[in-house]
Amino acid sequence: MAGIAALLLGGNPTLTPAAVEPALKANSRPIPGTCSGGCGAGLVDAAATVGVG
């Protein structure tokens, strides 16, 4: 996720951490299978998050 956050900040360096976090979470999908803890929001779709494609 750090790389995707860097891409977001490269496109808009004025973004705050409070703006980056929801963008990452909004473009995540659940991890397949079961997770016993610590999996977070899921797998982030980089293209959707940075608006490519």
N, C-alpha and C positions, 0 to 999 in steps of 0.2 A: 504494500500500500504506500510505502514511502516514495516509490518511483512515480506512482500516479499522482500523489500529492505534489511532487516536484513538477510534474507536467502541468498541473493546474496552476501552480504558482508561477511557472514560466509564462503562461498565457495571461495571467493576471496577478502581478506581484503584490497587489494591495489586499488580496484575500487574507483573512485572519484564520487561525485554527478553528474558530467557532463556525466559519463558513465552509471550510474544507471538510470537516468531519461529516456533516449531513450530506454533502455531495457524494462522498464515498459510500455512505450507508444507503443512500437512495438508489445507487446503481450496483447494488450487491444482490446476489442470489444465494439461497441456502446451500450449504455444503451437502452433497448427497450422502445418504446413510444417516447414522446416528452419531451424535457427538456427546460425550459424557461431561463436557465442560470446557470452557475456554475457547470456543470456536468463533466467538464474535458475531459480526453481522453476516459473514459468509464470504463468497468469492466476488471480488470487485470486477466489474466490466470496465476495463480501461477506456475503450473507445466511447462507450456511452458517457462515462464520467467527464472526459475531456472534450466531448462533442465532435469526435472524428467519425466520418462514415456516413 
